[in-house]
């Protein structure tokens, strides 16, 4: 498809071409198989956590309610760009409509913002549980938990509303080829027919505020949690608290590490190969690893997952032996 075919009568771009991963057909098929497998395992892993929390009364507490919502967010997050990427890998045209591109931009970055808010809410929950254990039941009520969940979802979509509106006003009159696998901010702005300093500044400000405020809050919360855990005498309680917080912080590190390399590190946007690799990591790898991290390091979650998957837990096995 030529670029002139992608333009309408008025000369404005009606669709974009996502180059994705330009390579030999055999390698593209291999990438399609690998990415499809990761996508399916991500859906299965996060769905398993949601089912485990839903089916086990023992997990009907704020920490796991937040985790179930976080897993559902990961499903939405990975589904906002990966299906289109998979379709374009095996497609000859590799196109996406103008409206589809803007919608993908809005939903993907809304999910990114919501992920930062959910990670902050989960760090707040762990801070209260470990640093304020006596006041935890009175502070972290189901009502507050529900309000946190609503704030994270609504806040994520509202945070990216202004950048999305401004992006819809950016003039695109050709070329329309995006050297990426989805409609990312940098490649889209690079195709603008005219300078858009207001849009660039607004998008940079919003993304920086969301990244740094949530990251610093999470870092501060887990610093206080770590200090409190180290004061606890060595034993099972200390090990359980440390294990839970370590899994949370590992997820935080995976997400924010890759996001900061992409949107904060100078020069990272100037290399399309680096762009694609880092973006692929935080949009596919982190949702894939999150269920593994949370389930493998949490006994209650492992028992609930075994129940959902039909495998006998250790407690059931011991009871049968008795």
JOCORPE-V723436 format. One record per run of one state. SS is the DSSP state (A for helix, B for strand, O for the rest). FROM is the first residue (numbers start at 1). LEN is the number of residues. If there is no record, write none. Layout:
BEGIN
{{SS,FROM,LEN} {SS,FROM,LEN}}
END
This chain:
BEGIN
{{O,1,2} {A,3,4} {B,7,1} {O,8,5} {B,13,1} {O,14,1} {B,15,4} {O,19,6} {A,25,31} {O,56,1} {A,57,3} {O,60,2} {A,62,18} {O,80,2} {A,82,9} {O,91,4} {B,95,3} {A,98,34} {O,132,1} {A,133,7} {O,140,2} {A,142,18} {O,160,1} {A,161,8} {O,169,8} {B,177,2} {O,179,6} {A,185,6} {O,191,6} {A,197,35} {O,232,4} {A,236,28} {O,264,4} {A,268,3} {O,271,1} {A,272,25} {O,297,2} {A,299,11} {O,310,4} {A,314,8} {O,322,1}}
END
